[in-house]
Amino acid sequence: MSGLCGCIHWTNRPRHAQAAAQMADAAAYRGPDGIEAWSGARASLTHLALNVTAADERESQPIVENGLILVADARIDDRSTLQSNVRRQLRTASPTDADLILAAYHRWGTDCPAHLIGDFAFALWDPEERRLFAARDPMGMRPLHYRIENDRLLFGSDVKQLLAAPEVPARISEPMVAAYLQNRLEPLDWTFYEDIFQLKPAHALLARPGGSPETWRYWDVDPDKRIRYDDERDYVEHFREVFAKAVRARLRSAQPVGLFLSGGVDSGSIASMAGHLKETEGIGCPTLQTYSWAFKTLTQCDEREVSTQITDRYNLPSTPIDAESVRLIGPPHGVPDRDSPFMSHYQALLAEGLRRAREHGVRCMLSGQNGDLMVGSWIFDNITLLRKGRLKTLREELQAQHETLGLSFKDLIWRTLYRPIRAHIWPEDMLPRLREPLWRLWRTVRPAQSSAPPPPWMSENLRDAVGLSPDRKEIPSGLRQFARRRRYETIHSPLQRRIGAWSERLFAHHHMTYADPWADRRLIEYVMAVPQHQIFQRGQNKSIARRAMRGITPDAARNNLQKVSLKPLYEHALKDESPEQVHKYILQNNQYLNSEPLTAYYKGRLRDQKEESFRFWLALCLNMWVQQYNL
C-alpha cells in the first residue's frame, strides 16, 4: 500500500532509473516500510510500502512475473470470490493484493479492473509489447497521475513526484486556477500544473509509443439494474448486509485501525458496525481507536455526548482532540500541499488527530466522508410515489418534509414534483445539440438570476485569458428517474472527489492509508438499484441507514445522530485567532488575484457584514499555496 511511481522511455535512454529515484524521494513519506525499485532497458517502476495487513508485510513489490512488472497501491476486497475466479492464474496459494491484481490481468487483460472490488491504483509495464496499463478504483480512493512527453511517460501517486523528475517544468495551469476560483473543480483529469493529468476514478489508461494514451471508463452503475422487494424490511436488511461487508473489508489490518468519530450518522454507523462485527465475528484489526473533537468554549461544536454512547457500548478506546488549541490557518499544518491549493478549512485539526493516531500505531484511518453522498443530501423521490399512485404515502411524505425542513407546500411541490416532471420530459442528455441552443436563447431573453459571475477578486488577465466551457454532466443515458439521476450526480460530485484526493494525501503524510466504507462499490451499486424512496423516507435524511442500524447503534445515539457544524471554529480562526495571518496572505497581488476586492470582502467578514463565501476560502488557499511554494 501507500504509493508508486515510474518512468518509461519509449526509446532506450539510460536516465529513467535516476528519474524514478528522484520521484520516489519526492514522496518518501509514502514508503515508511521501504522503497523498492525495478529497472529495465526502457523503464523503472518503484513501490513505496506502507504495511497495513499481514499480507502487506510479506509482499514484495514491484512484482516481476512472466516478463510483466506490476506496482500497486491497493486493498482488494471480496478476496475469496476473486481468488476462486483466478485460481489458475495465481502464482501462490496465499496471494497478496498485488498478486490478485496480476492474476486478474492474466485472466481478463485490460478488462481486469472491472473485476476488482476495493481501493486501488496500479500500473503494469509490458516490456515486450512496450506498453503501460494502469487503472484506478471507482471512487478514486487511491491516486494516480501521469505526464506524456515525446519519448517519455511519467506516473506517480502524487503530482510532486512528477515535478521532481528531470526536465519537468512547474507551469501553473491557468484554466484549472480559473475553474477552481469559481468553485468548479472539474474536469477531474485536470491538475494545477500544465501537462500533468489525474487518471479519473473508474478509468483505465493504456499508453504505447508514438501517440496519446488511451483512457476509458471501465465501470459504471448499470441503469437497468433494479432491486425490488415486497416487504420494506428487506431493503433495510439488504443494506445492512452490504454495509457490513464494506466495514469488514476495511478492518483487515495487522495494526490498530482508527476512526474519526463525530456525532453524525456516517461515522457513528461505522463505529457501531465495527463494534458489532468484532463482538459477533471476532474479526479484523486488533483494536479500533476512535478520535473525536473536544471543545471547552465552543461547546455547540462538541458531539461527544452522542459519540460516547457508541464507544461505551462497544468499549472502543476514545481519544479527545483539543480542537480549540489547533491553529487552522497558516504553518505548520494549515497550509496547502505542493500538489494543489485545495484543502479543507479543518486540515490542521485533522492533522492533529492523525498525529495522535500515529502515536497509537494506527496504519489505517477510517472516515465517513462519503456517507452524505450515498444516503444523504436530501434527495426526494416524491415523483415515484405520484407515478405509482401511492397518494396516501405521498401526502404523508409531503407533511413530514414540511415539518422537518420548514418548506411551504408550494415550495415542496415545485422542488419535488414539478422539477422532476420537467426533467423527466426532457432530460439533459436528450437531444443535447438542440437543447443547448434553445437554452442559450432562453437565457438571452430571460437571464438566470442564480448564475454566479467570476468572483470580484479574480484578476482581469485571468478572466480574459481563460474561457471555461459549460459543465457537462456524464450520466448513463438509462438513468431517467429524477431521484436516481440526482443520486448519481451526488455520488460523483467533482468537489467530493477532490476532497477525497486531498484526504488521501493528508493521511499518507502521516503514514496512514485512508479508507471509507461509504465509498464501497458494492454500496454504490445497491443504493443506485433500490427505489430512492427507501433512502429518504418519512422526511428523515439517511432514513435507510438509521433503520438498518437499529439494534446495532444504541437507540439513544441512533435517534440523535446529527452532524454538528464546525463553522464556529473556522469563524474564530478567521476573525479572532489569525487575522494578521490572513491579511499577510491576501494583501499580495499576483497574476491570479487582486488583493483590493479580496481585502474588502475580508474586512466585511470581520464586521459581520459579508455572507460566508466558499470562494473566499479557495482564494485564500490559492494565495497561501503561491506564497508557500514560490509559484
C-alpha positions as CSV (number, residue, x, y, z in Angstrom):
1,M,0.0,0.0,0.0
2,S,0.7,3.7,0.0
3,G,2.5,4.7,-3.2
4,L,4.0,4.1,-6.6
5,C,5.8,5.9,-9.4
6,G,7.6,5.2,-12.6
7,C,9.4,6.5,-15.7
8,I,9.0,4.9,-19.1
9,H,11.3,5.8,-22.1
10,W,9.9,4.5,-25.4
11,T,13.4,4.8,-26.7
12,N,16.4,3.2,-25.0
13,R,17.7,6.0,-22.8
14,P,19.6,5.4,-19.6
15,R,18.2,8.1,-17.3
16,H,14.9,6.6,-16.4
17,A,16.3,5.0,-13.2
18,Q,17.5,8.3,-12.0
19,A,14.2,10.0,-12.7
20,A,12.3,7.3,-10.9
21,A,14.6,7.6,-7.9
22,Q,14.0,11.3,-7.7
23,M,10.3,10.8,-8.0
24,A,10.3,8.3,-5.1
25,D,12.3,10.7,-2.9
26,A,9.7,13.5,-3.5
27,A,7.1,11.4,-1.8
28,A,9.2,9.3,0.6
29,Y,6.6,9.7,3.3
30,R,4.5,7.1,1.3
31,G,7.1,4.4,2.0
32,P,7.8,4.2,5.7
33,D,8.2,0.4,5.4
34,G,10.6,0.6,2.4
35,I,11.1,1.8,-1.1
36,E,11.9,-0.8,-3.8
37,A,12.6,-0.3,-7.5
38,W,12.8,-2.4,-10.7
39,S,14.7,-1.1,-13.7
40,G,14.9,-2.5,-17.2
41,A,16.1,-1.3,-20.6
42,R,13.4,1.3,-21.1
43,A,11.6,1.6,-17.7
44,S,11.9,2.0,-14.0
45,L,9.0,1.3,-11.6
46,T,9.0,2.0,-7.8
47,H,6.8,0.9,-5.0
48,L,6.6,2.8,-1.7
49,A,5.4,0.4,1.1
50,L,3.1,1.1,4.0
51,N,2.3,-2.2,5.6
52,V,-1.3,-2.4,7.0
53,T,-2.4,-6.1,6.6
54,A,-0.5,-9.2,7.3
55,A,-0.3,-9.8,3.5
56,D,1.4,-6.4,3.1
57,E,4.2,-7.5,5.5
58,R,5.1,-10.4,3.3
59,E,4.5,-8.7,0.0
60,S,7.5,-7.7,-2.2
61,Q,6.9,-5.2,-5.0
62,P,7.5,-4.5,-7.8
63,I,6.3,-7.9,-8.8
64,V,8.1,-9.4,-11.8
65,E,6.5,-12.4,-13.4
66,N,6.5,-13.7,-17.0
67,G,8.0,-10.6,-18.3
68,L,5.5,-8.3,-16.7
69,I,6.2,-5.7,-13.9
70,L,3.5,-4.6,-11.6
71,V,3.4,-1.9,-8.9
72,A,0.2,-1.4,-6.9
73,D,-1.3,0.7,-4.1
74,A,-4.2,-1.5,-3.2
75,R,-6.6,-3.1,-0.8
76,I,-8.6,-5.8,-2.7
77,D,-11.9,-6.8,-1.1
78,D,-14.1,-9.8,-1.7
79,R,-10.9,-11.7,-2.0
80,S,-12.4,-15.2,-1.8
81,T,-14.6,-14.6,-4.8
82,L,-11.7,-13.2,-6.9
83,Q,-9.3,-15.8,-5.8
84,S,-11.7,-18.5,-6.9
85,N,-12.1,-16.9,-10.3
86,V,-8.3,-16.5,-10.9
87,R,-7.0,-19.6,-9.1
88,R,-5.4,-21.0,-12.3
89,Q,-3.5,-17.7,-12.8
90,L,-2.3,-17.3,-9.3
91,R,1.4,-17.9,-8.6
92,T,0.9,-18.7,-4.9
93,A,-1.8,-20.3,-2.7
94,S,-1.6,-17.3,-0.3
95,P,-1.8,-14.3,-2.6
96,T,-1.3,-10.7,-1.7
97,D,-3.4,-7.9,-3.0
98,A,-0.9,-7.2,-5.8
99,D,-0.8,-11.0,-6.6
100,L,-4.6,-10.9,-7.1
101,I,-4.4,-7.9,-9.5
102,L,-1.7,-9.6,-11.6
103,A,-3.7,-12.8,-11.7
104,A,-6.8,-10.8,-12.8
105,Y,-4.8,-9.2,-15.6
106,H,-3.6,-12.7,-16.8
107,R,-7.2,-13.8,-17.0
108,W,-9.0,-10.7,-18.3
109,G,-6.3,-8.5,-19.7
110,T,-7.2,-4.8,-19.7
111,D,-10.8,-5.6,-18.6
112,C,-9.5,-6.7,-15.2
113,P,-10.2,-3.5,-13.2
114,A,-14.0,-4.2,-13.6
115,H,-13.5,-7.4,-11.7
116,L,-11.7,-5.8,-8.8
117,I,-13.5,-4.7,-5.6
118,G,-11.7,-2.4,-3.3
119,D,-9.5,0.7,-3.3
120,F,-6.6,0.6,-5.8
121,A,-4.3,2.3,-8.2
122,F,-1.8,0.2,-10.2
123,A,0.5,0.3,-13.1
124,L,1.7,-2.7,-15.2
125,W,4.6,-2.5,-17.7
126,D,4.9,-5.0,-20.5
127,P,8.5,-4.6,-21.9
128,E,7.9,-6.9,-24.8
129,E,4.8,-5.1,-26.1
130,R,6.2,-1.7,-24.9
131,R,3.0,-0.6,-23.3
132,L,1.9,0.6,-19.8
133,F,-1.5,-0.3,-18.5
134,A,-2.9,1.5,-15.4
135,A,-6.2,1.8,-13.6
136,R,-7.8,3.5,-10.6
137,D,-10.7,2.4,-8.4
138,P,-14.3,3.5,-9.0
139,M,-14.4,6.3,-6.3
140,G,-10.7,7.4,-6.8
141,M,-9.7,6.5,-3.3
142,R,-6.1,5.9,-4.4
143,P,-4.5,8.5,-6.6
144,L,-2.7,8.2,-9.9
145,H,-1.2,11.0,-12.0
146,Y,0.7,10.9,-15.3
147,R,2.5,13.0,-17.9
148,I,3.1,12.1,-21.5
149,E,6.1,13.6,-23.4
150,N,7.5,12.8,-26.9
151,D,9.5,9.8,-25.8
152,R,8.7,9.6,-22.1
153,L,5.9,8.7,-19.8
154,L,5.9,9.6,-16.1
155,F,3.4,8.4,-13.5
156,G,3.1,8.6,-9.7
157,S,0.7,8.7,-6.8
158,D,1.4,12.5,-6.3
159,V,1.9,15.4,-8.6
160,K,5.0,16.4,-6.8
161,Q,6.6,13.1,-7.8
162,L,6.3,14.1,-11.5
163,L,7.5,17.6,-10.8
164,A,10.7,16.0,-9.3
165,A,11.6,14.3,-12.5
166,P,14.3,16.0,-14.6
167,E,13.1,18.5,-17.2
168,V,9.6,18.8,-15.9
169,P,8.6,22.4,-15.6
170,A,6.2,23.5,-12.8
171,R,4.0,25.6,-15.0
172,I,0.6,26.5,-13.4
173,S,-2.5,25.6,-15.4
174,E,-4.5,28.9,-15.7
175,P,-7.7,27.1,-16.8
176,M,-7.6,25.0,-13.7
177,V,-6.9,28.0,-11.5
178,A,-9.8,29.9,-13.1
179,A,-12.2,26.9,-12.6
180,Y,-11.0,26.5,-9.0
181,L,-11.6,30.2,-8.1
182,Q,-15.2,29.8,-9.4
183,N,-15.7,26.6,-7.3
184,R,-15.7,24.4,-10.4
185,L,-13.4,21.6,-9.7
186,E,-13.7,19.7,-13.0
187,P,-12.7,18.2,-15.4
188,L,-11.5,15.7,-12.9
189,D,-8.5,14.8,-15.0
190,W,-7.1,18.3,-14.7
191,T,-4.4,19.2,-12.2
192,F,-3.0,22.6,-11.3
193,Y,0.1,22.0,-13.5
194,E,0.2,22.1,-17.3
195,D,0.6,18.7,-19.0
196,I,0.2,16.7,-15.7
197,F,-3.1,14.8,-15.5
198,Q,-5.0,12.8,-13.0
199,L,-6.4,9.5,-14.1
200,K,-10.1,9.8,-13.3
201,P,-11.9,7.5,-10.9
202,A,-13.2,4.2,-12.5
203,H,-10.9,4.8,-15.5
204,A,-8.0,2.8,-17.1
205,L,-5.1,4.0,-19.2
206,L,-3.1,2.3,-21.9
207,A,0.0,4.0,-23.2
208,R,2.2,3.0,-26.2
209,P,5.0,4.7,-28.1
210,G,4.2,7.4,-30.6
211,G,0.8,8.8,-29.5
212,S,-1.5,10.0,-26.8
213,P,-2.6,7.5,-24.2
214,E,-6.0,5.8,-24.5
215,T,-8.2,6.2,-21.4
216,W,-11.7,4.8,-20.9
217,R,-14.2,4.2,-18.2
218,Y,-14.1,0.6,-17.2
219,W,-17.0,0.6,-14.7
220,D,-20.3,2.4,-14.1
221,V,-23.6,1.7,-12.5
222,D,-25.9,-0.4,-14.5
223,P,-29.0,1.8,-15.1
224,D,-31.1,-1.3,-15.8
225,K,-30.3,-3.0,-12.5
226,R,-33.2,-2.9,-10.1
227,I,-33.6,-4.3,-6.6
228,R,-37.3,-4.7,-5.6
229,Y,-38.8,-6.3,-2.5
230,D,-42.4,-6.6,-1.5
231,D,-41.5,-6.1,2.2
232,E,-39.8,-2.8,3.0
233,R,-37.8,-4.6,5.8
234,D,-35.9,-6.5,3.2
235,Y,-34.4,-3.3,1.8
236,V,-33.1,-2.5,5.3
237,E,-31.7,-6.0,5.8
238,H,-30.0,-6.0,2.4
239,F,-28.5,-2.6,3.1
240,R,-27.2,-3.8,6.5
241,E,-25.5,-6.8,4.8
242,V,-23.8,-4.7,2.2
243,F,-22.7,-2.1,4.7
244,A,-21.3,-4.8,7.0
245,K,-19.2,-6.1,4.1
246,A,-17.8,-2.6,3.5
247,V,-16.9,-2.1,7.1
248,R,-15.5,-5.6,7.5
249,A,-13.2,-5.2,4.5
250,R,-11.6,-2.1,5.9
251,L,-11.0,-3.7,9.3
252,R,-8.5,-6.1,7.7
253,S,-5.4,-4.9,9.4
254,A,-2.5,-6.3,11.4
255,Q,-2.3,-2.9,13.2
256,P,-4.9,-0.8,15.1
257,V,-7.4,0.9,12.9
258,G,-8.5,4.5,13.6
259,L,-11.8,6.3,13.1
260,F,-12.7,10.0,13.2
261,L,-15.9,9.7,15.2
262,S,-18.4,12.6,15.2
263,G,-22.0,12.6,16.4
264,G,-23.2,12.0,12.8
265,V,-24.9,9.1,11.2
266,D,-21.9,8.3,8.8
267,S,-19.1,7.8,11.3
268,G,-21.4,6.6,14.0
269,S,-22.7,3.8,11.8
270,I,-19.1,2.8,11.0
271,A,-18.1,2.6,14.7
272,S,-21.3,0.7,15.7
273,M,-20.9,-1.8,12.8
274,A,-17.2,-2.3,13.6
275,G,-18.0,-2.9,17.2
276,H,-20.8,-5.3,16.3
277,L,-18.6,-7.3,13.9
278,K,-15.9,-7.6,16.5
279,E,-18.4,-8.8,19.0
280,T,-20.2,-11.3,16.8
281,E,-17.4,-12.5,14.5
282,G,-14.2,-11.5,16.3
283,I,-12.5,-10.5,13.1
284,G,-10.5,-7.6,11.8
285,C,-8.0,-5.3,13.4
286,P,-6.5,-5.7,16.9
287,T,-8.3,-2.6,18.2
288,L,-10.5,0.2,16.8
289,Q,-9.3,3.6,18.1
290,T,-11.7,6.5,17.8
291,Y,-10.9,10.2,17.8
292,S,-13.4,13.0,18.5
293,W,-13.1,16.8,18.7
294,A,-13.3,18.3,22.2
295,F,-14.4,21.9,22.9
296,K,-14.3,23.8,26.1
297,T,-15.5,27.2,24.9
298,L,-17.3,26.4,21.6
299,T,-19.4,23.7,23.2
300,Q,-22.0,23.8,20.5
301,C,-19.5,22.0,18.3
302,D,-18.9,19.2,20.7
303,E,-20.5,15.9,19.7
304,R,-19.1,13.6,22.3
305,E,-22.4,13.4,24.2
306,V,-23.7,11.3,21.3
307,S,-20.5,9.5,20.2
308,T,-19.6,8.4,23.7
309,Q,-22.8,6.3,23.8
310,I,-21.3,4.3,21.0
311,T,-17.8,4.0,22.3
312,D,-19.1,3.0,25.8
313,R,-21.5,0.4,24.3
314,Y,-18.6,-1.4,22.4
315,N,-15.8,-0.5,24.7
316,L,-13.9,1.4,22.0
317,P,-10.9,3.4,23.0
318,S,-11.7,7.1,22.5
319,T,-9.2,10.0,22.3
320,P,-10.4,13.6,22.6
321,I,-8.6,16.1,20.4
322,D,-8.5,19.6,21.8
323,A,-9.9,21.4,18.8
324,E,-9.5,24.9,20.2
325,S,-5.8,24.6,20.6
326,V,-5.2,24.0,16.9
327,R,-4.3,26.9,14.6
328,L,-6.3,26.4,11.5
329,I,-4.8,28.9,9.1
330,G,-1.1,29.1,8.3
331,P,2.0,27.0,9.1
332,P,2.7,24.3,10.1
333,H,-0.4,22.4,9.2
334,G,-2.9,24.9,7.9
335,V,-1.2,25.3,4.5
336,P,-1.9,23.5,1.2
337,D,0.2,20.7,-0.2
338,R,2.5,21.3,-3.2
339,D,0.2,19.2,-5.3
340,S,-2.8,21.5,-5.1
341,P,-4.1,24.6,-3.3
342,F,-7.3,22.8,-2.4
343,M,-7.6,22.0,1.3
344,S,-10.3,21.8,3.9
345,H,-10.9,24.5,6.5
346,Y,-10.0,21.9,9.1
347,Q,-6.9,20.4,7.7
348,A,-4.8,21.4,10.7
349,L,-7.4,19.8,13.0
350,L,-7.3,16.5,11.1
351,A,-3.5,16.6,11.1
352,E,-3.5,16.8,14.9
353,G,-5.9,13.8,15.0
354,L,-3.7,11.9,12.7
355,R,-0.6,12.7,14.7
356,R,-2.3,11.3,17.8
357,A,-3.4,8.2,15.9
358,R,0.1,7.6,14.7
359,E,1.3,7.6,18.3
360,H,-1.2,4.7,18.9
361,G,0.3,2.6,16.0
362,V,-2.7,3.2,13.6
363,R,-1.9,2.5,10.0
364,C,-5.4,2.6,8.5
365,M,-7.7,5.6,9.3
366,L,-11.4,5.4,8.6
367,S,-13.7,8.3,7.7
368,G,-17.4,8.6,7.0
369,Q,-16.8,11.3,4.4
370,N,-18.9,9.7,1.6
371,G,-22.0,8.9,3.7
372,D,-23.8,12.1,2.7
373,L,-23.3,11.1,-1.0
374,M,-24.6,7.6,-0.6
375,V,-27.6,8.1,1.7
376,G,-27.9,11.8,2.5
377,S,-28.1,15.1,0.6
378,W,-31.9,15.4,1.0
379,I,-32.8,13.7,-2.3
380,F,-36.6,13.4,-2.6
381,D,-38.4,10.7,-4.6
382,N,-42.0,12.1,-4.4
383,I,-42.4,11.8,-8.1
384,T,-42.2,8.0,-8.0
385,L,-44.9,7.9,-5.3
386,L,-47.1,10.0,-7.5
387,R,-46.4,8.0,-10.6
388,K,-47.3,4.7,-8.8
389,G,-50.5,6.2,-7.4
390,R,-49.4,5.9,-3.8
391,L,-51.2,9.1,-2.9
392,K,-51.7,8.4,0.8
393,T,-47.9,7.8,1.2
394,L,-47.1,10.9,-0.9
395,R,-49.4,13.0,1.3
396,E,-47.6,11.7,4.4
397,E,-44.2,12.3,2.9
398,L,-45.1,15.9,2.0
399,Q,-46.3,16.5,5.5
400,A,-43.2,15.0,7.1
401,Q,-40.9,17.0,4.7
402,H,-42.9,20.2,5.5
403,E,-42.4,19.7,9.3
404,T,-38.8,18.6,9.0
405,L,-37.5,21.2,6.5
406,G,-39.8,24.1,7.2
407,L,-40.6,24.4,3.5
408,S,-44.0,25.5,2.4
409,F,-46.2,23.0,0.5
410,K,-45.9,25.2,-2.6
411,D,-42.1,25.0,-2.5
412,L,-42.2,21.3,-1.9
413,I,-44.4,20.7,-4.9
414,W,-42.2,22.9,-7.0
415,R,-39.0,21.1,-5.9
416,T,-40.1,17.5,-5.6
417,L,-42.9,17.2,-8.2
418,Y,-42.8,19.9,-10.9
419,R,-39.0,19.9,-11.5
420,P,-38.7,16.1,-11.6
421,I,-41.6,16.0,-14.1
422,R,-39.9,18.6,-16.3
423,A,-36.6,16.8,-16.1
424,H,-38.3,13.5,-17.0
425,I,-40.0,15.0,-20.1
426,W,-36.7,16.4,-21.3
427,P,-33.6,15.1,-19.5
428,E,-30.3,16.8,-20.0
429,D,-28.9,14.1,-22.3
430,M,-31.8,14.2,-24.7
431,L,-31.1,15.9,-28.0
432,P,-28.2,18.0,-26.5
433,R,-27.4,19.7,-29.8
434,L,-30.9,21.1,-29.8
435,R,-31.2,21.7,-26.1
436,E,-28.2,23.9,-25.7
437,P,-29.0,26.5,-28.4
438,L,-32.6,26.7,-27.1
439,W,-31.3,27.1,-23.5
440,R,-28.9,29.9,-24.6
441,L,-31.8,31.6,-26.5
442,W,-34.0,31.4,-23.4
443,R,-31.2,32.8,-21.2
444,T,-30.8,35.7,-23.7
445,V,-34.5,36.6,-23.2
446,R,-34.5,35.8,-19.5
447,P,-31.1,35.8,-17.8
448,A,-30.7,33.3,-14.9
449,Q,-30.9,35.1,-11.6
450,S,-28.8,32.5,-9.9
451,S,-25.9,32.4,-12.4
452,A,-22.7,33.3,-10.5
453,P,-20.2,35.6,-12.2
454,P,-16.5,35.1,-11.5
455,P,-15.5,36.3,-8.1
456,P,-14.5,40.0,-8.0
457,W,-11.0,39.2,-6.8
458,M,-10.2,37.1,-9.9
459,S,-7.6,39.1,-11.9
460,E,-8.8,40.6,-15.2
461,N,-5.9,39.0,-17.0
462,L,-7.0,35.5,-15.9
463,R,-10.6,36.3,-16.6
464,D,-9.8,37.4,-20.2
465,A,-7.3,34.7,-20.9
466,V,-9.4,31.7,-19.9
467,G,-12.9,30.9,-21.2
468,L,-14.5,27.9,-19.4
469,S,-17.0,25.8,-21.3
470,P,-20.3,24.9,-19.6
471,D,-20.3,21.9,-17.3
472,R,-21.2,18.7,-19.0
473,K,-22.6,16.0,-16.7
474,E,-21.7,12.5,-17.6
475,I,-24.7,10.4,-16.6
476,P,-25.6,7.0,-18.0
477,S,-28.4,7.5,-20.5
478,G,-30.6,4.9,-18.9
479,L,-30.9,6.8,-15.7
480,R,-34.2,8.6,-16.4
481,Q,-35.7,8.9,-13.0
482,F,-35.1,12.3,-11.4
483,A,-34.1,11.0,-7.9
484,R,-31.7,8.3,-9.4
485,R,-30.0,10.9,-11.6
486,R,-29.6,13.3,-8.6
487,R,-28.1,10.4,-6.5
488,Y,-25.7,9.6,-9.3
489,E,-24.6,13.2,-9.6
490,T,-24.2,13.5,-5.9
491,I,-22.1,10.3,-5.6
492,H,-19.8,11.5,-8.5
493,S,-19.6,15.2,-7.3
494,P,-16.3,16.7,-8.5
495,L,-15.9,18.6,-5.3
496,Q,-16.2,15.4,-3.2
497,R,-13.7,13.6,-5.4
498,R,-11.2,16.4,-4.9
499,I,-11.9,16.2,-1.2
500,G,-11.1,12.5,-1.3
501,A,-7.8,13.1,-3.1
502,W,-6.9,15.7,-0.6
503,S,-7.8,13.4,2.3
504,E,-5.8,10.5,0.9
505,R,-2.7,12.7,0.5
506,L,-3.0,14.2,4.0
507,F,-3.4,10.7,5.6
508,A,-0.4,9.4,3.7
509,H,1.8,12.3,5.0
510,H,1.1,10.8,8.5
511,H,2.0,7.2,7.4
512,M,-1.7,6.1,7.2
513,T,-3.9,4.8,4.5
514,Y,-7.3,6.5,4.0
515,A,-10.4,4.3,3.9
516,D,-14.2,4.9,3.9
517,P,-16.7,2.1,4.0
518,W,-19.3,4.5,2.4
519,A,-17.2,4.6,-0.8
520,D,-17.5,0.9,-1.4
521,R,-18.5,0.0,-4.9
522,R,-21.0,-2.6,-3.7
523,L,-22.8,0.0,-1.7
524,I,-22.9,2.3,-4.7
525,E,-24.5,-0.4,-6.8
526,Y,-27.0,-1.2,-4.1
527,V,-28.0,2.4,-3.4
528,M,-28.5,3.1,-7.2
529,A,-30.6,0.0,-7.7
530,V,-33.2,0.4,-5.0
531,P,-36.2,2.8,-5.1
532,Q,-34.8,6.1,-3.9
533,H,-37.9,6.5,-1.6
534,Q,-36.2,3.8,0.5
535,I,-33.1,6.1,1.1
536,F,-35.0,9.2,2.1
537,Q,-38.2,8.4,3.9
538,R,-40.7,10.0,6.3
539,G,-38.9,13.3,6.0
540,Q,-35.8,11.8,7.5
541,N,-32.5,12.2,5.8
542,K,-30.4,8.9,5.7
543,S,-33.5,7.0,6.7
544,I,-32.3,3.7,5.4
545,A,-29.0,3.9,7.4
546,R,-30.9,4.8,10.6
547,R,-33.3,1.9,10.2
548,A,-30.5,-0.5,9.3
549,M,-28.5,0.3,12.4
550,R,-31.5,-0.5,14.7
551,G,-30.2,-2.9,17.3
552,I,-26.6,-2.2,16.4
553,T,-26.2,1.5,17.2
554,P,-27.6,2.3,20.7
555,D,-31.0,3.8,20.3
556,A,-30.2,6.9,22.3
557,A,-27.4,7.6,19.9
558,R,-29.2,6.4,16.7
559,N,-32.2,8.7,17.3
560,N,-29.9,11.7,17.9
561,L,-27.2,11.2,15.3
562,Q,-26.9,14.6,13.7
563,K,-23.7,16.0,12.3
564,V,-22.8,19.3,14.0
565,S,-21.1,22.1,12.0
566,L,-17.6,23.2,13.0
567,K,-18.2,26.6,11.4
568,P,-17.8,28.5,14.7
569,L,-14.3,27.1,15.0
570,Y,-13.5,28.4,11.5
571,E,-15.1,31.8,12.2
572,H,-13.0,32.0,15.3
573,A,-9.8,31.3,13.3
574,L,-10.8,33.8,10.6
575,K,-11.8,36.7,12.9
576,D,-10.0,36.3,16.2
577,E,-7.1,33.9,16.0
578,S,-5.5,34.6,12.6
579,P,-6.5,38.0,11.1
580,E,-2.8,39.0,10.8
581,Q,-2.0,35.8,9.1
582,V,-5.0,36.1,6.7
583,H,-4.0,39.7,5.8
584,K,-0.5,38.6,5.1
585,Y,-1.8,36.2,2.5
586,I,-4.5,38.3,0.8
587,L,-2.6,41.6,0.6
588,Q,-0.3,40.4,-2.1
589,N,-1.4,40.7,-5.7
590,N,-0.4,38.0,-8.2
591,Q,-1.3,37.1,-11.7
592,Y,-4.4,35.3,-10.5
593,L,-5.9,37.5,-7.7
594,N,-6.5,41.2,-7.0
595,S,-5.9,42.0,-3.3
596,E,-8.2,45.0,-3.1
597,P,-11.6,43.3,-3.5
598,L,-10.3,40.3,-1.5
599,T,-9.3,42.6,1.4
600,A,-12.6,44.4,1.2
601,Y,-14.5,41.2,1.5
602,Y,-12.4,40.1,4.4
603,K,-12.9,43.4,6.2
604,G,-16.6,43.0,5.7
605,R,-16.5,39.5,7.2
606,L,-14.7,40.9,10.3
607,R,-17.5,43.4,10.7
608,D,-20.1,40.6,10.1
609,Q,-21.4,42.4,7.0
610,K,-20.5,39.7,4.5
611,E,-22.1,36.3,4.0
612,E,-19.9,33.3,4.0
613,S,-18.3,32.6,0.6
614,F,-16.5,29.3,0.0
615,R,-14.9,31.1,-3.0
616,F,-13.1,33.4,-0.5
617,W,-11.6,30.4,1.2
618,L,-10.5,29.0,-2.1
619,A,-8.8,32.3,-3.0
620,L,-7.1,32.4,0.5
621,C,-5.8,28.9,0.0
622,L,-4.5,29.8,-3.5
623,N,-2.5,32.7,-2.2
624,M,-1.1,30.6,0.6
625,W,-0.1,28.0,-2.0
626,V,1.5,30.5,-4.3
627,Q,3.5,32.1,-1.5
628,Q,4.4,28.8,0.3
629,Y,6.0,27.3,-2.8
630,N,7.1,30.5,-4.6
631,L,4.9,29.6,-7.7
